[in-house]
Amino acid sequence: MNSSGSHLARTVTHSHKYGYWRFPENHLDYSEVVDAIRGETQRVLTHLDTSNVREQ
């Protein structure tokens, strides 16, 4: 299963009981989800490492 970017095509709803959304930990039982998170994290870190934006 190619999950690259598939999270962008999904919608999420949550109870209005809470003012925030929490990642359901049981999703980490799926290797595809873990791999997608790791891939996105690596892309973000690479982008941050090569960007001109620096904390002052």
Biopython code that builds the backbone (N, CA, C, O; Angstrom):
import numpy as np
from Bio.PDB.StructureBuilder import StructureBuilder

atoms = [
    (1, "MET", "N", (0.843, -1.186, 0.000)),
    (1, "MET", "CA", (0.000, 0.000, 0.000)),
    (1, "MET", "C", (0.883, 1.243, 0.000)),
    (1, "MET", "O", (1.751, 1.390, 0.861)),
    (2, "ASN", "N", (0.669, 2.119, -0.944)),
    (2, "ASN", "CA", (1.415, 3.364, -1.008)),
    (2, "ASN", "C", (0.635, 4.425, -0.247)),
    (2, "ASN", "O", (-0.389, 4.915, -0.725)),
    (3, "SER", "N", (1.118, 4.776, 0.928)),
    (3, "SER", "CA", (0.385, 5.712, 1.779)),
    (3, "SER", "C", (0.924, 7.126, 1.690)),
    (3, "SER", "O", (0.481, 8.004, 2.430)),
    (4, "SER", "N", (1.868, 7.359, 0.801)),
    (4, "SER", "CA", (2.462, 8.687, 0.685)),
    (4, "SER", "C", (1.410, 9.698, 0.258)),
    (4, "SER", "O", (0.884, 9.623, -0.852)),
    (5, "GLY", "N", (1.106, 10.636, 1.132)),
    (5, "GLY", "CA", (0.139, 11.681, 0.826)),
    (5, "GLY", "C", (-1.309, 11.285, 0.994)),
    (5, "GLY", "O", (-2.188, 12.139, 0.878)),
    (6, "SER", "N", (-1.593, 10.014, 1.263)),
    (6, "SER", "CA", (-2.990, 9.593, 1.366)),
    (6, "SER", "C", (-3.689, 10.248, 2.556)),
    (6, "SER", "O", (-4.912, 10.385, 2.555)),
    (7, "HIS", "N", (-2.920, 10.653, 3.573)),
    (7, "HIS", "CA", (-3.526, 11.314, 4.724)),
    (7, "HIS", "C", (-4.132, 12.662, 4.332)),
    (7, "HIS", "O", (-4.993, 13.187, 5.039)),
    (8, "LEU", "N", (-3.685, 13.219, 3.208)),
    (8, "LEU", "CA", (-4.214, 14.501, 2.767)),
    (8, "LEU", "C", (-5.610, 14.363, 2.172)),
    (8, "LEU", "O", (-6.328, 15.354, 2.039)),
    (9, "ALA", "N", (-5.998, 13.153, 1.816)),
    (9, "ALA", "CA", (-7.290, 12.922, 1.181)),
    (9, "ALA", "C", (-8.352, 12.484, 2.181)),
    (9, "ALA", "O", (-9.483, 12.197, 1.788)),
    (10, "ARG", "N", (-8.016, 12.428, 3.441)),
    (10, "ARG", "CA", (-8.954, 11.956, 4.451)),
    (10, "ARG", "C", (-9.436, 13.122, 5.320)),
    (10, "ARG", "O", (-8.761, 14.143, 5.453)),
    (11, "THR", "N", (-10.601, 12.942, 5.893)),
    (11, "THR", "CA", (-11.108, 13.944, 6.826)),
    (11, "THR", "C", (-11.221, 13.315, 8.204)),
    (11, "THR", "O", (-11.379, 12.102, 8.343)),
    (12, "VAL", "N", (-11.140, 14.149, 9.200)),
    (12, "VAL", "CA", (-11.214, 13.682, 10.583)),
    (12, "VAL", "C", (-12.231, 14.531, 11.315)),
    (12, "VAL", "O", (-12.252, 15.754, 11.171)),
    (13, "THR", "N", (-13.065, 13.889, 12.092)),
    (13, "THR", "CA", (-13.979, 14.629, 12.954)),
    (13, "THR", "C", (-13.704, 14.213, 14.385)),
    (13, "THR", "O", (-13.215, 13.115, 14.651)),
    (14, "HIS", "N", (-14.025, 15.099, 15.287)),
    (14, "HIS", "CA", (-13.836, 14.763, 16.691)),
    (14, "HIS", "C", (-14.970, 15.366, 17.499)),
    (14, "HIS", "O", (-15.680, 16.264, 17.047)),
    (15, "SER", "N", (-15.116, 14.855, 18.684)),
    (15, "SER", "CA", (-16.156, 15.330, 19.572)),
    (15, "SER", "C", (-15.896, 16.789, 19.940)),
    (15, "SER", "O", (-14.746, 17.196, 20.104)),
    (16, "HIS", "N", (-16.937, 17.552, 20.065)),
    (16, "HIS", "CA", (-16.791, 18.941, 20.494)),
    (16, "HIS", "C", (-16.586, 19.025, 22.002)),
    (16, "HIS", "O", (-16.477, 20.111, 22.571)),
    (17, "LYS", "N", (-16.535, 17.871, 22.628)),
    (17, "LYS", "CA", (-16.306, 17.817, 24.068)),
    (17, "LYS", "C", (-14.916, 18.349, 24.413)),
    (17, "LYS", "O", (-14.722, 18.943, 25.474)),
    (18, "TYR", "N", (-13.952, 18.134, 23.519)),
    (18, "TYR", "CA", (-12.583, 18.579, 23.750)),
    (18, "TYR", "C", (-12.215, 19.647, 22.726)),
    (18, "TYR", "O", (-12.712, 19.629, 21.600)),
    (19, "GLY", "N", (-11.358, 20.562, 23.111)),
    (19, "GLY", "CA", (-10.951, 21.624, 22.207)),
    (19, "GLY", "C", (-9.714, 21.278, 21.407)),
    (19, "GLY", "O", (-9.100, 22.161, 20.808)),
    (20, "TYR", "N", (-9.339, 20.026, 21.385)),
    (20, "TYR", "CA", (-8.129, 19.619, 20.680)),
    (20, "TYR", "C", (-8.323, 18.218, 20.121)),
    (20, "TYR", "O", (-9.235, 17.493, 20.517)),
    (21, "TRP", "N", (-7.459, 17.858, 19.205)),
    (21, "TRP", "CA", (-7.501, 16.522, 18.615)),
    (21, "TRP", "C", (-6.288, 15.756, 19.086)),
    (21, "TRP", "O", (-5.178, 16.289, 19.101)),
    (22, "ARG", "N", (-6.490, 14.504, 19.473)),
    (22, "ARG", "CA", (-5.383, 13.645, 19.891)),
    (22, "ARG", "C", (-5.259, 12.493, 18.909)),
    (22, "ARG", "O", (-6.254, 11.919, 18.467)),
    (23, "PHE", "N", (-4.024, 12.170, 18.579)),
    (23, "PHE", "CA", (-3.758, 11.058, 17.671)),
    (23, "PHE", "C", (-4.127, 9.749, 18.361)),
    (23, "PHE", "O", (-3.642, 9.483, 19.460)),
    (24, "PRO", "N", (-4.968, 8.932, 17.747)),
    (24, "PRO", "CA", (-5.328, 7.641, 18.342)),
    (24, "PRO", "C", (-4.119, 6.704, 18.340)),
    (24, "PRO", "O", (-3.651, 6.289, 17.280)),
    (25, "GLU", "N", (-3.618, 6.375, 19.524)),
    (25, "GLU", "CA", (-2.396, 5.578, 19.628)),
    (25, "GLU", "C", (-2.508, 4.212, 18.961)),
    (25, "GLU", "O", (-1.499, 3.648, 18.538)),
    (26, "ASN", "N", (-3.716, 3.677, 18.861)),
    (26, "ASN", "CA", (-3.858, 2.356, 18.238)),
    (26, "ASN", "C", (-3.504, 2.390, 16.748)),
    (26, "ASN", "O", (-3.286, 1.340, 16.144)),
    (27, "HIS", "N", (-3.446, 3.586, 16.151)),
    (27, "HIS", "CA", (-3.021, 3.691, 14.750)),
    (27, "HIS", "C", (-1.561, 3.285, 14.584)),
    (27, "HIS", "O", (-1.145, 2.883, 13.497)),
    (28, "LEU", "N", (-0.782, 3.388, 15.663)),
    (28, "LEU", "CA", (0.635, 3.025, 15.602)),
    (28, "LEU", "C", (0.836, 1.519, 15.491)),
    (28, "LEU", "O", (1.961, 1.055, 15.308)),
    (29, "ASP", "N", (-0.241, 0.759, 15.599)),
    (29, "ASP", "CA", (-0.167, -0.690, 15.403)),
    (29, "ASP", "C", (-0.011, -1.044, 13.924)),
    (29, "ASP", "O", (0.314, -2.183, 13.592)),
    (30, "TYR", "N", (-0.239, -0.083, 13.043)),
    (30, "TYR", "CA", (-0.173, -0.316, 11.605)),
    (30, "TYR", "C", (1.150, 0.213, 11.059)),
    (30, "TYR", "O", (1.435, 1.407, 11.155)),
    (31, "SER", "N", (1.946, -0.669, 10.494)),
    (31, "SER", "CA", (3.270, -0.275, 10.002)),
    (31, "SER", "C", (3.173, 0.785, 8.903)),
    (31, "SER", "O", (4.072, 1.614, 8.768)),
    (32, "GLU", "N", (2.090, 0.767, 8.118)),
    (32, "GLU", "CA", (1.928, 1.766, 7.066)),
    (32, "GLU", "C", (1.805, 3.166, 7.659)),
    (32, "GLU", "O", (2.345, 4.128, 7.114)),
    (33, "VAL", "N", (1.099, 3.274, 8.768)),
    (33, "VAL", "CA", (0.925, 4.569, 9.430)),
    (33, "VAL", "C", (2.255, 5.048, 9.995)),
    (33, "VAL", "O", (2.629, 6.208, 9.825)),
    (34, "VAL", "N", (2.964, 4.153, 10.665)),
    (34, "VAL", "CA", (4.263, 4.501, 11.248)),
    (34, "VAL", "C", (5.236, 4.921, 10.152)),
    (34, "VAL", "O", (5.953, 5.910, 10.306)),
    (35, "ASP", "N", (5.268, 4.184, 9.056)),
    (35, "ASP", "CA", (6.161, 4.525, 7.942)),
    (35, "ASP", "C", (5.812, 5.889, 7.345)),
    (35, "ASP", "O", (6.705, 6.667, 7.008)),
    (36, "ALA", "N", (4.523, 6.178, 7.213)),
    (36, "ALA", "CA", (4.100, 7.469, 6.667)),
    (36, "ALA", "C", (4.503, 8.611, 7.597)),
    (36, "ALA", "O", (4.952, 9.660, 7.134)),
    (37, "ILE", "N", (4.345, 8.415, 8.893)),
    (37, "ILE", "CA", (4.738, 9.443, 9.863)),
    (37, "ILE", "C", (6.242, 9.666, 9.807)),
    (37, "ILE", "O", (6.702, 10.808, 9.804)),
    (38, "ARG", "N", (7.001, 8.592, 9.764)),
    (38, "ARG", "CA", (8.464, 8.725, 9.684)),
    (38, "ARG", "C", (8.890, 9.435, 8.401)),
    (38, "ARG", "O", (9.792, 10.272, 8.419)),
    (39, "GLY", "N", (8.241, 9.098, 7.295)),
    (39, "GLY", "CA", (8.571, 9.736, 6.021)),
    (39, "GLY", "C", (8.284, 11.229, 6.041)),
    (39, "GLY", "O", (9.111, 12.033, 5.610)),
    (40, "GLU", "N", (7.106, 11.601, 6.545)),
    (40, "GLU", "CA", (6.756, 13.017, 6.634)),
    (40, "GLU", "C", (7.703, 13.749, 7.575)),
    (40, "GLU", "O", (8.122, 14.871, 7.289)),
    (41, "THR", "N", (8.039, 13.126, 8.685)),
    (41, "THR", "CA", (8.958, 13.739, 9.646)),
    (41, "THR", "C", (10.312, 13.987, 9.007)),
    (41, "THR", "O", (10.899, 15.055, 9.182)),
    (42, "GLN", "N", (10.806, 13.011, 8.273)),
    (42, "GLN", "CA", (12.107, 13.165, 7.618)),
    (42, "GLN", "C", (12.081, 14.289, 6.591)),
    (42, "GLN", "O", (13.040, 15.053, 6.482)),
    (43, "ARG", "N", (10.978, 14.396, 5.830)),
    (43, "ARG", "CA", (10.865, 15.471, 4.841)),
    (43, "ARG", "C", (10.837, 16.845, 5.513)),
    (43, "ARG", "O", (11.468, 17.786, 5.033)),
    (44, "VAL", "N", (10.109, 16.957, 6.618)),
    (44, "VAL", "CA", (10.045, 18.234, 7.333)),
    (44, "VAL", "C", (11.412, 18.595, 7.897)),
    (44, "VAL", "O", (11.855, 19.736, 7.763)),
    (45, "LEU", "N", (12.085, 17.634, 8.528)),
    (45, "LEU", "CA", (13.402, 17.905, 9.106)),
    (45, "LEU", "C", (14.414, 18.282, 8.031)),
    (45, "LEU", "O", (15.235, 19.176, 8.236)),
    (46, "THR", "N", (14.361, 17.613, 6.900)),
    (46, "THR", "CA", (15.261, 17.947, 5.799)),
    (46, "THR", "C", (14.994, 19.367, 5.308)),
    (46, "THR", "O", (15.924, 20.133, 5.056)),
    (47, "HIS", "N", (13.723, 19.704, 5.176)),
    (47, "HIS", "CA", (13.356, 21.053, 4.740)),
    (47, "HIS", "C", (13.837, 22.097, 5.751)),
    (47, "HIS", "O", (14.365, 23.140, 5.362)),
    (48, "LEU", "N", (13.658, 21.824, 7.029)),
    (48, "LEU", "CA", (14.104, 22.770, 8.052)),
    (48, "LEU", "C", (15.619, 22.922, 8.047)),
    (48, "LEU", "O", (16.139, 24.021, 8.238)),
    (49, "ASP", "N", (16.324, 21.820, 7.828)),
    (49, "ASP", "CA", (17.787, 21.869, 7.800)),
    (49, "ASP", "C", (18.310, 22.696, 6.627)),
    (49, "ASP", "O", (19.368, 23.319, 6.725)),
    (50, "THR", "N", (17.571, 22.701, 5.522)),
    (50, "THR", "CA", (18.050, 23.396, 4.321)),
    (50, "THR", "C", (17.401, 24.758, 4.114)),
    (50, "THR", "O", (17.746, 25.465, 3.167)),
    (51, "SER", "N", (16.476, 25.136, 4.973)),
    (51, "SER", "CA", (15.789, 26.419, 4.787)),
    (51, "SER", "C", (16.641, 27.567, 5.310)),
    (51, "SER", "O", (17.581, 27.373, 6.081)),
    (52, "ASN", "N", (16.290, 28.754, 4.873)),
    (52, "ASN", "CA", (16.994, 29.957, 5.311)),
    (52, "ASN", "C", (16.396, 30.541, 6.581)),
    (52, "ASN", "O", (16.902, 31.529, 7.115)),
    (53, "VAL", "N", (15.326, 29.934, 7.062)),
    (53, "VAL", "CA", (14.663, 30.442, 8.260)),
    (53, "VAL", "C", (15.400, 29.906, 9.481)),
    (53, "VAL", "O", (15.515, 28.696, 9.676)),
    (54, "ARG", "N", (15.880, 30.805, 10.275)),
    (54, "ARG", "CA", (16.611, 30.419, 11.486)),
    (54, "ARG", "C", (16.009, 31.139, 12.679)),
    (54, "ARG", "O", (15.573, 32.285, 12.571)),
    (55, "GLU", "N", (15.989, 30.477, 13.789)),
    (55, "GLU", "CA", (15.498, 31.080, 15.023)),
    (55, "GLU", "C", (16.501, 32.128, 15.495)),
    (55, "GLU", "O", (17.710, 31.895, 15.484)),
    (56, "GLN", "N", (15.990, 33.271, 15.906)),
    (56, "GLN", "CA", (16.890, 34.342, 16.357)),
    (56, "GLN", "C", (16.793, 34.551, 17.838)),
    (56, "GLN", "O", (17.481, 35.412, 18.386)),
]
sb = StructureBuilder()
sb.init_structure("model")
sb.init_model(0)
sb.init_chain("A")
sb.init_seg("    ")
for serial, (resi, resn, name, xyz) in enumerate(atoms, 1):
    if name == "N":
        sb.init_residue(resn, " ", resi, " ")
    sb.init_atom(name, np.array(xyz, "f"), 0.0, 1.0, " ", f" {name:<3s}", serial, name[0])
structure = sb.get_structure()
